[in-house]
Amino acid sequence: MKIYIGHSRNFDYKKELYEPLKQSGLANSHELIFPHETDQVINSKNIIKNCDLMIAEVSFPATGLGIELGWANCFERPIICIYKTGSKLSGSLKVVTDTFIEYSDNEELVNKLEEVL
């Protein structure tokens, strides 16, 4: 499955999100797309259009992430929202998905995603 990983830039996403996912079994069984792995500008709209699923880390609100969620919803791509325990989530997320995964650490994040996928 081709999975787009959306997120805010307001945290250390390379360490806290990309690395745990890359080191998990998910990276072996799915094609994970990390949009900000390099500093190159990418056309996330086209990438999302050609994905099977979007995982959105929604602990930190971000306009760009909201736009990507809108595209995924319009393209009828399933969306899984993941968030850290204690995060205040936007109520509008419920319009694009009913799949939410709360996690307290990287291990729990990976385990719960592996269960769902």
C-alpha positions in Angstrom: 0.0 0.0 0.0 1.2 3.5 -0.8 0.8 5.7 2.2 1.4 9.5 2.4 2.5 10.8 5.9 1.2 14.3 6.5 2.1 16.5 9.4 2.9 19.9 10.8 6.4 21.3 10.6 6.0 22.5 14.2 7.8 19.6 15.8 10.9 17.4 15.2 9.0 15.2 12.7 12.1 13.6 11.3 13.1 12.2 14.7 9.6 11.8 16.3 7.7 10.5 13.2 9.8 9.6 10.3 12.5 7.5 12.1 10.1 5.3 14.1 8.1 4.6 11.0 11.2 3.9 8.9 12.5 1.5 11.5 9.2 -0.4 11.8 7.8 -3.3 9.9 5.4 -0.9 8.2 8.3 0.3 6.1 8.9 -3.2 4.9 5.3 -3.9 4.0 4.2 -0.5 2.7 5.5 2.3 0.6 5.7 5.2 3.1 6.0 8.7 1.6 7.7 11.3 3.8 7.0 14.6 2.1 9.6 16.7 4.0 12.4 14.2 4.0 14.4 16.6 1.9 14.1 20.4 1.4 12.8 20.0 -2.2 9.4 21.3 -2.9 7.0 18.5 -3.9 3.6 18.4 -5.5 1.8 16.8 -2.6 -1.6 17.1 -4.3 -0.5 14.7 -7.1 1.2 12.4 -4.6 -1.9 12.1 -2.4 -4.1 11.6 -5.5 -2.0 8.5 -6.3 -1.8 7.1 -2.8 -3.9 4.4 -1.2 -4.1 6.0 2.3 -3.1 9.1 4.2 -1.8 9.1 7.7 -2.0 12.5 9.3 -0.1 13.4 12.5 -2.6 16.0 13.9 -1.1 16.9 17.3 0.0 20.3 16.0 -2.4 22.3 13.8 -1.1 23.4 10.5 -2.7 25.1 7.4 -0.7 23.0 5.0 -1.8 19.8 6.7 -5.4 20.9 6.5 -5.1 21.5 2.8 -3.6 18.0 2.3 -6.4 16.5 4.4 -8.9 18.3 2.1 -7.2 16.9 -1.0 -7.2 13.3 0.5 -10.8 13.7 1.3 -11.7 15.0 -2.1 -9.8 12.1 -3.8 -11.7 9.7 -1.5 -8.5 8.4 0.1 -8.9 6.9 3.6 -7.4 9.0 6.3 -6.0 7.9 9.7 -5.3 10.7 12.1 -2.7 10.0 14.8 -2.1 12.3 17.7 -0.1 12.4 21.0 -1.9 11.9 24.2 -3.0 15.3 25.6 -3.2 17.0 22.2 -6.2 19.3 21.5 -7.6 18.3 18.2 -9.6 20.3 15.7 -13.3 19.4 15.6 -13.2 19.7 11.8 -11.1 16.5 11.6 -14.2 14.5 12.2 -15.5 15.7 8.8 -12.7 13.9 6.9 -12.3 10.7 9.0 -13.6 8.7 11.9 -10.3 6.9 12.4 -8.2 8.3 15.2 -5.2 6.8 16.9 -4.0 8.2 20.2 -0.4 7.4 21.3 1.9 8.2 24.1 5.3 7.2 22.6 6.8 6.0 19.4 6.5 2.3 20.3 2.8 2.6 21.0 2.4 4.6 17.7 4.0 1.9 15.6 2.1 -0.9 17.4 -1.3 0.7 16.9 -0.6 1.5 13.3 0.5 -2.0 12.6 -2.8 -3.3 14.2 -4.9 -1.0 12.0 -3.0 -1.6 8.8 
